[in-house]
């Protein structure tokens, strides 16, 4: 019992003497709980809706108003684009196309189809969209006809980019971005911290080389390792799970290289605040977990409160996961690539400035 008391006293004193470890163990779990409790939800809302209908089609206008008024949908501002282009370009999550002559005339005739185009890269969102719209349209027609019988129209639902609603089509691109991020973070932060812990960092700093040589020597080898990790995941996903690579392979590789800028900066920045591998691993858990939950790689960021959506937008993992998923399943244009690559480069520049200012040339 005396030995146990000694170990207990030693660990408590060690924790109190290490402010970084103290914050990681006692404060950050509370912060994570507060942030993530408000962020994580599996209810799909804020779905961007676009509609194409005929002039004076009052019934279709009622469907649109009921959809927006339900709280699940928001109007997509894509007046200069067709519904198909809006969904293809990522400007809308769903498009409703009225039958020829309008839904009002089709209902009177007892024929016609309401076409619904759904972006199903996120299959959870796709299922919700179809269920919501079926219910809204059925309810609107029942209110007009004052009867609960089956409405005299059919639904023509076309699932785009993932026709089988295969979960693997969503998970494989997500795992590519997540595992690349974790590989870069862990390898760089732990490698630099290990040099500090063993005392060899002092030898490196006393050598006739600059701190930039040290940093690049620590970063570049792990960029190559992460590149091999990424290719392995993609190949396995394509062979085993039949996940396609619709977009440009060159764009895919460029996305990886651009993402390495902020991801490596986070690893170097984190190593500037840690002096032992234990501290580095605790910091990695905190940073990686928050970055993952606020990235949209697993949980849709559209459902989060506005403050967390802003944080997710400056999160480089968000933009990389969007690029990977769109390149593999959609094949976006270079404008879409430039938008997300520019955001990653901007956040990477800020992260590297902070990381280099934190880097000390003395121990």
Secondary structure, 3 states (H helix, E strand, C coil): CHHHHHHHHHHHHHHHHCHHHHHHHHHHHHHHHHHHHHHCCCCCCCEEEEEECCCCCHHHHHHHHHHHHCCCEEECCCCCCCHHHHHHCCCCCEEEECCCCCHHHHHHHCCCEEEEEEECCCHHHHHHHHHHHHHHHHHHHHHHHCCCCCCCCEEEEEEECCCCCCHHHHHHHHHHHHHHHHHHHHHHHHHHHHHHHHCHHHHHHHCCCCHHHHHHHHHHHHHHHHHHHHHHHHHHHHHHCCCCCCCCHHHHHHHHHHHHHHHHHHHHHHHCCCCCHHHHHHHHHHHHHHHHHCCCCCCCHHHCCHHHHHHHHHCHHHHHHHHHHHHHHCCCCHHHHHHHHHHHHHHHHHHHHHHHHHCCCCC
